[in-house]
C-alpha cells in the first residue's frame, strides 16, 4: 500500500499555513470548498523482480570430493623365548697375609709413639706448602723434542738469491707469511721481491707453492699481520714506503700505500707494528720505524692511500744523557731506528733499537717538538725518555716481556742478548750467544722465562732462564751451511709453533717440545724475583 499526500495541502502560505500544519488543521473551518486534513489513500502495488538472485542461481554449482580410502592392517608380534641361567665363579683362593707376631706388638706401638710428633710435623709442613700452586694436569700428549714440521720456500725468490727478511703469523695462527729481500751488501733498490703466505691448515699443503704470492717492486724488509683481520698484512720496503695488502684478493691485493711524498721515510723501513687508535680501539694504525730517524703513524684514507697521522723524530741533541754514548760523526743529527717493541702493560710505552747500539725508552705521549730537518705535514715530536747502556754494535731486535712490565730483551751485531729493566741503564744480564750477529730475539708468549734468538751462524737458540741463565737449553740447526737466520716469531694461537726464516730463502716451522710450552709452578714469581734482585 502506498500513501500519497494531496499537494493542495502543501501550498498553505504564511503563518496561517504553518499554524494549520502544526495543529493538524483543527483551527481551520471546514467547508464544502476547503479540503480536509491529510488522509490515507490506497493505490496499486508495484513490484520489481530481482535479477541478481536469478543470475546467482544460474551460476551456482554443486561439487563433492572423496578422500582416498584408508588402508588398515592388523599384525601381531610375539616376544622371543626367555630362559634363566645361573653361573658360579670359581671358589676364591685365600691369600695369606703375614701377621705381626704378638711378641712385636709392644715394640711397634713404641715405635709409632716415638715418630708420631715428627710425622705430624711433616704432614703439617706439606699441607702448608705452595710447591704445587698453579699446577694443572695436562692430558695432552707430551712432546719430548723440538721437531721441524714444515720447510717452506718460493723457488722464484730463492732462484734470485733473496733472503727471508721477516715472518709473521696471522690472527688465527693458521697462516704464516714471509717477506723476501736482502740483508747483506748489494744493490737492493732495483730488486723485485715477494710476499708469500702458506695456510698450514689447508689439506694437501705444498711447501713450495704458497697459498698467496704478492709481487713487490722493492725489497720487503719487514711484515706484520693485522691483529684482527686474518688476511691483512702490512709491510715496509727498502724504498721507505709502507704498504698494506689483502692476501685474500690475489688479483688486486694492494689496499693502501704511503706513496713517495715528503712524509715518506727516506731510508729502509726495518719494522712495522699495528696499533689501536686512541679513540677507536677497534680501528688500527700502522707504525713504522726506519734508519732515517723517524717513527711514523699511518692510517688508511680514501683512494688507497696511507695518510700520516702523527710522527716522531730522533735527534742526537735530544737524547737523555743518563749514560755515556759515543759521539756521533760531525754533522750527524739523526739517530737511525732499527727495531721497536711495545709494552704489554702500557700502550704508550715502547722501546727502540738504534744503529748506535743503545736501546731507547720512548713514549707516544711525548709533547716536546723534535729537531727535525726534513719537511713533514704533521709536527714531529721527540719521543726518547731514557737511554740504556749500549751494545757493541747496532741493535737489530728488541722484545718486551708479556709477563713483566719492566723487562725487555735486545739483540745486536755484537752477538749478545741483553736483559734490561726499564728502571736502570745497565743490563740485568748479558748473554753471548754467537760470535757473529744476532738478528732477532723474542719472548715466549706462554712461558715467562723462555725466549728464542736467531743467530748469524744458522742456529735458533731456545733459552729457559729457570734452568740456566748462561747457556741455551736447546740449540736448533736451521741451516746446514751456517747461513744466517734473520727472523723468527712465536705463534700466539698455536703456541707449540715457532717460525724462522733464513738467508737460503727458507721458512722452517718448528714444533716445540712440552718443556717450552707448559708453564711451571711459581715461574712468574721467579721472573719477578729475577727483576727485583738485580735491579736492587
Secondary structure, DSSP 8 states (H G I E B T S, - for coil): ------GGGGG--HHHHHHHHHTTTSSS---SSS--S-------------HHHHHHHHH------------------------------------------GGGHHHHHHHHHHHHHHHHHHHHHHHH--TTTT-----S----S-EEEEEEE-HHHHHTT-EEEEEEE-TTSSEEEEEEE--SSS--TT--EEEEEEETTSTT--TTS-SEEEEESS-EEEEEE-SS-TTEEEEEETTS-EEEEETT-SSS-EEEE--SSTTS-SS-EEEEEEEE-SS-TTSEEEEEEETTSEEEEEEE-GGGBEEEEEEEE-BGGGS--SS------TT--B--EEEEEE-SS-TTEEEEEETTS--EEEETT--SB----S--SS-EE--EEEE----SS-EEEEEE-SS-TTEEEEEETTSEEEEEETT-SS-SEEEE--SS-EEEEEE-SS-TTEEEEEETTSEEEEEETTT-SSS-SEEEE--TT---EEEEEE-SSSTTEEEEEETTSEEEEEE--GGGTS--TTHHHHHHHHHHHHH-
